[in-house]
Amino acid sequence: MKLAFIIDPIAKLDPTHDTSVAMMEAAHELGHEVWITEAPQLGIDRSRAFAWLQPVQLTPVTLEDGHWVAKPEWFSLGEPEWRPLDEMDAVFMRTDPPVTIPYLYATYILDYIDPAKTRVINSPSGIRAANEKLYALQFKRSIPESIVTQDKKVIRTAVEGWGFAVLKPLGGKAGEGILFLDGRDRNFNSIIEVSTMTGSLPCWVLTSMMELKLRSRPSKNKIPSPALPPSGLRTAKPQPSTAVRITFLSWVTMLSGIDRLNCNAYSFSLAARMPLGELIMRVLAGSI
C-alpha cells in the first residue's frame, strides 16, 4: 500500500519518542510505501486534494541499555512530487496541535480527498469538531472538576473554592502555557489577564492534583507504581510482531472516527495491546 503521513518537519521529530516515526517504521517493516508531506504543502488542484509528497526511507531505532538510540542520519528523502492525495491508500493527519487557522485550512483541503479511494485518518470533520481540550469535557468520570471561561470573577470563585487550580490554554501542546493558580498569589489577577488576553479568550481551569495531595493522608497500603518502560513512548522495536505504546485517546479516536468514538475499556485495551502493524492493517481494512 501507499501511505502518506502529514507531519511536522521530519528533521524536528525525535525518532526515539515520536509515534508518527514509529508508525512509519512499522509500515516499512510491512513492505508498504511511505510518503511524507507537511500541512503547508497541501493544496487543491482541479477540485482534488494535492500535496508535495516525498518518499522517505527510515533507519529504525535500536534499544541499547534500556534507551532507544537513533542513527545521526536516521532518514533519507526522495525528490518531492506534486501528486493527488487520492493516489494514496491512506493519509494520516499527524501534525501537532494547536488547531490554528492554517491547521483548519489543512483539514478543509483533506475534505477533497475521495473517501471511496483513500482513507483519511483522522477524519477532517472529526478533527474540527473535537478540540483536543474541550472534547475531553464529555468524559466527566475521567477528568477532574473543571470550568471553561474567560471571566476573572468566575475563575477566582472556583479557585477559592478548590484551594488551588491549574489553568490550561484551549490551544497549545506539550504543557505550553499551563499555570498553577493559588488565590492568595499577588499576581493572580495578572496571570488571568495574560492567559485570557484581558478577558477575550476562554481557558480551561481545573482542580489541581496538588490540592488532592494536600488533603490526602499517607497510607501504608499504597499500590506501587508500575515500572516505567524504556525512555520515550516506545516499548519495543516497531515491527509486525511487536506492540508499540500508543497515546490512548488520540489513537482510539483514529480507530473509530472521532465523531462516533466509543471510549470504553475494550477499545483502550485493543489499542494498547495490538501489534502496530496489525493495527494499521485492520484500521485500513475497516475492521475496527
C-alpha positions as CSV (number, residue, x, y, z in Angstrom):
1,M,0.0,0.0,0.0
2,K,0.9,3.6,-0.4
3,L,0.7,5.6,2.9
4,A,1.1,9.3,3.2
5,F,1.9,11.0,6.5
6,I,1.2,14.7,7.1
7,I,3.8,15.5,9.8
8,D,5.7,18.4,11.2
9,P,9.2,18.9,9.6
10,I,10.8,15.5,9.9
11,A,14.1,16.9,10.9
12,K,12.5,18.2,14.1
13,L,10.9,14.9,15.1
14,D,12.5,12.7,17.7
15,P,12.7,9.1,16.3
16,T,13.2,7.7,19.8
17,H,10.0,9.2,21.0
18,D,7.6,10.3,18.3
19,T,4.8,7.9,17.5
20,S,4.5,9.1,13.9
21,V,8.0,7.8,13.3
22,A,7.1,4.5,14.9
23,M,4.1,4.1,12.7
24,M,6.2,4.9,9.6
25,E,8.8,2.4,10.6
26,A,6.1,-0.3,11.2
27,A,4.7,0.4,7.7
28,H,8.2,0.0,6.2
29,E,8.6,-3.3,8.0
30,L,5.4,-4.5,6.4
31,G,6.6,-3.6,3.0
32,H,4.5,-0.5,2.3
33,E,5.5,2.7,0.5
34,V,5.7,5.6,2.9
35,W,5.4,9.2,1.8
36,I,5.5,12.4,3.8
37,T,4.3,15.9,3.5
38,E,3.5,18.9,5.7
39,A,0.3,20.9,6.2
40,P,1.7,24.0,4.3
41,Q,2.5,21.7,1.3
42,L,-1.2,20.8,0.8
43,G,-3.4,22.3,-1.9
44,I,-6.3,21.8,-4.3
45,D,-5.9,21.3,-8.0
46,R,-9.0,20.9,-10.2
47,S,-11.1,20.1,-7.1
48,R,-8.7,17.3,-5.9
49,A,-6.5,17.4,-2.9
50,F,-2.8,17.5,-3.8
51,A,0.4,17.7,-1.9
52,W,4.1,17.9,-2.3
53,L,4.9,14.3,-1.4
54,Q,8.3,12.9,-0.7
55,P,9.2,9.2,-0.4
56,V,11.0,8.5,2.9
57,Q,13.4,5.7,3.9
58,L,13.9,5.2,7.7
59,T,16.7,3.6,9.7
60,P,14.9,2.0,12.7
61,V,16.0,2.9,16.2
62,T,17.7,0.3,18.4
63,L,17.3,-0.5,22.1
64,E,20.6,-0.1,23.9
65,D,20.9,-0.3,27.7
66,G,17.2,0.4,28.1
67,H,17.2,3.5,25.9
68,W,16.1,4.0,22.3
69,V,19.0,5.1,20.1
70,A,18.8,6.6,16.6
71,K,21.4,6.9,14.0
72,P,22.5,10.6,13.3
73,E,21.2,10.2,9.7
74,W,18.0,8.2,10.5
75,F,16.0,9.2,7.4
76,S,16.5,10.0,3.8
77,L,14.1,11.7,1.4
78,G,13.4,11.3,-2.3
79,E,12.5,14.2,-4.6
80,P,9.2,15.9,-3.9
81,E,6.3,15.3,-6.3
82,W,3.1,17.3,-6.7
83,R,0.6,14.4,-6.6
84,P,-3.1,13.9,-5.8
85,L,-3.6,12.5,-2.3
86,D,-6.3,10.1,-3.6
87,E,-3.5,8.1,-5.2
88,M,-2.6,7.0,-1.7
89,D,-4.3,4.1,0.1
90,A,-4.4,6.1,3.3
91,V,-3.5,9.6,4.5
92,F,-2.5,10.1,8.2
93,M,-3.0,13.6,9.6
94,R,-0.3,13.7,12.2
95,T,0.5,17.4,12.5
96,D,0.8,18.5,16.1
97,P,-1.8,20.9,17.6
98,P,-2.7,23.7,18.3
99,V,-5.6,23.8,15.9
100,T,-4.9,27.1,14.4
101,I,-6.4,28.7,11.3
102,P,-3.8,27.2,9.0
103,Y,-4.4,23.8,10.6
104,L,-8.2,24.2,10.0
105,Y,-7.5,25.1,6.3
106,A,-5.5,21.9,6.0
107,T,-8.5,19.9,7.2
108,Y,-10.7,21.6,4.6
109,I,-8.2,20.6,1.9
110,L,-8.3,17.0,3.1
111,D,-12.1,17.1,2.7
112,Y,-11.4,17.0,-1.1
113,I,-9.9,13.5,-0.9
114,D,-12.2,11.0,-2.4
115,P,-13.2,8.7,0.5
116,A,-14.0,5.9,-2.0
117,K,-10.3,5.8,-2.9
118,T,-8.4,6.9,0.1
119,R,-9.0,6.7,3.9
120,V,-8.1,9.8,5.9
121,I,-7.1,9.3,9.5
122,N,-8.3,11.2,11.5
123,S,-11.5,12.3,9.8
124,P,-11.1,16.0,8.9
125,S,-14.6,16.8,10.2
126,G,-13.8,15.0,13.4
127,I,-10.6,17.0,13.9
128,R,-12.6,20.2,13.6
129,A,-15.4,19.0,15.8
130,A,-13.2,17.7,18.6
131,N,-11.0,20.3,20.1
132,E,-8.2,18.5,22.0
133,K,-9.2,20.1,25.3
134,L,-13.0,20.8,25.1
135,Y,-13.7,17.3,23.7
136,A,-12.3,15.8,26.9
137,L,-15.0,17.5,28.9
138,Q,-17.5,15.0,27.7
139,F,-15.9,12.3,29.8
140,K,-16.9,13.5,33.2
141,R,-15.8,10.5,35.1
142,S,-12.3,10.7,33.7
143,I,-11.4,14.3,34.3
144,P,-11.2,16.5,37.5
145,E,-13.8,19.1,38.3
146,S,-13.2,22.0,35.9
147,I,-14.6,25.1,34.2
148,V,-14.1,26.8,30.9
149,T,-14.4,30.6,31.0
150,Q,-12.6,33.9,30.3
151,D,-14.3,35.6,33.3
152,K,-11.9,36.6,36.0
153,K,-14.5,36.5,38.8
154,V,-15.7,33.1,37.8
155,I,-12.1,31.8,37.9
156,R,-11.4,33.3,41.2
157,T,-14.5,31.9,42.8
158,A,-13.6,28.4,41.5
159,V,-10.0,28.6,42.7
160,E,-11.0,29.9,46.2
161,G,-13.5,27.0,46.4
162,W,-10.9,24.4,45.4
163,G,-7.9,25.9,47.2
164,F,-5.6,25.5,44.1
165,A,-6.2,25.0,40.4
166,V,-4.4,24.5,37.1
167,L,-5.0,26.8,34.1
168,K,-4.6,25.4,30.6
169,P,-5.0,27.2,27.3
170,L,-7.5,25.6,25.0
171,G,-4.9,25.6,22.3
172,G,-1.2,24.7,22.6
173,K,0.6,21.4,23.3
174,A,3.2,19.8,25.4
175,G,2.4,21.8,28.5
176,E,2.7,25.2,26.8
177,G,1.0,28.0,28.8
178,I,-0.1,25.8,31.8
179,L,0.0,27.7,35.1
180,F,-0.6,26.8,38.7
181,L,-3.2,29.0,40.4
182,D,-3.4,30.0,44.0
183,G,-6.0,32.6,45.0
184,R,-3.5,34.1,47.5
185,D,-1.0,34.8,44.8
186,R,-0.5,38.6,44.5
187,N,-0.1,38.1,40.7
188,F,-3.4,36.2,40.4
189,N,-5.2,38.9,38.5
190,S,-2.3,39.5,36.1
191,I,-2.0,35.7,35.4
192,I,-5.7,35.6,34.5
193,E,-5.5,38.7,32.4
194,V,-2.5,37.4,30.4
195,S,-3.9,33.9,30.0
196,T,-7.3,35.2,28.8
197,M,-5.9,38.1,26.8
198,T,-7.7,40.5,29.1
199,G,-11.0,38.5,29.1
200,S,-11.2,37.9,25.4
201,L,-10.0,34.3,25.3
202,P,-11.5,31.4,27.3
203,C,-9.3,28.9,29.1
204,W,-9.7,25.7,31.0
205,V,-9.4,25.8,34.7
206,L,-9.4,22.5,36.6
207,T,-8.9,21.2,40.1
208,S,-5.2,20.8,41.0
209,M,-3.8,17.4,41.9
210,M,-1.7,19.4,44.4
211,E,-4.9,20.1,46.3
212,L,-5.8,16.5,46.3
213,K,-2.4,15.5,47.6
214,L,-2.5,18.1,50.3
215,R,-5.8,16.8,51.5
216,S,-4.9,13.1,51.3
217,R,-3.4,11.2,54.2
218,P,-0.4,8.9,53.9
219,S,-1.4,5.2,53.5
220,K,0.6,2.1,54.4
221,N,-1.3,0.2,51.8
222,K,-0.4,2.2,48.7
223,I,-0.2,0.3,45.5
224,P,3.3,0.6,44.0
225,S,3.6,2.4,40.7
226,P,4.3,0.1,37.7
227,A,7.8,0.0,36.4
228,L,8.3,2.5,33.6
229,P,9.2,1.3,30.1
230,P,12.4,2.4,28.4
231,S,12.6,6.2,27.9
232,G,10.3,7.5,25.2
233,L,6.8,6.3,24.1
234,R,8.1,3.1,22.5
235,T,8.2,-0.2,24.4
236,A,9.9,-2.2,21.7
237,K,11.1,-2.1,18.1
238,P,8.1,-1.2,15.9
239,Q,7.7,-4.3,13.7
240,P,4.7,-6.5,12.9
241,S,5.2,-8.8,15.8
242,T,5.8,-6.1,18.4
243,A,3.4,-3.9,20.3
244,V,4.1,-0.1,20.4
245,R,3.0,2.1,23.2
246,I,0.4,4.5,21.9
247,T,-1.2,7.7,23.3
248,F,-4.6,6.2,24.1
249,L,-7.2,8.8,23.3
250,S,-5.6,10.1,20.0
251,W,-5.2,6.6,18.6
252,V,-8.6,5.2,19.7
253,T,-10.1,8.4,18.2
254,M,-8.4,7.5,14.9
255,L,-9.7,3.9,15.1
256,S,-13.4,4.7,15.3
257,G,-13.7,8.1,13.7
258,I,-13.8,11.0,16.2
259,D,-17.5,11.8,15.6
260,R,-18.6,8.2,16.6
261,L,-15.9,7.5,19.2
262,N,-16.6,4.6,21.6
263,C,-14.3,5.2,24.6
264,N,-14.7,2.1,26.6
265,A,-12.3,-0.2,28.3
266,Y,-12.3,-2.7,25.5
267,S,-11.3,-0.1,22.9
268,F,-8.4,1.1,25.1
269,S,-7.2,-2.4,25.7
270,L,-7.4,-3.2,22.0
271,A,-5.4,-0.1,21.0
272,A,-2.8,-0.7,23.7
273,R,-2.0,-4.3,23.1
274,M,-2.5,-5.0,19.3
275,P,0.8,-5.0,17.3
276,L,1.1,-1.8,15.5
277,G,1.4,-3.3,12.0
278,E,-1.7,-5.4,12.6
279,L,-3.5,-2.3,13.9
280,I,-2.7,-0.3,10.8
281,M,-3.9,-3.0,8.6
282,R,-7.1,-3.6,10.5
283,V,-7.9,0.2,10.5
284,L,-7.4,0.5,6.8
285,A,-9.4,-2.6,6.2
286,G,-12.3,-1.1,8.2
287,S,-12.5,-3.9,10.6
288,I,-12.1,-1.6,13.6
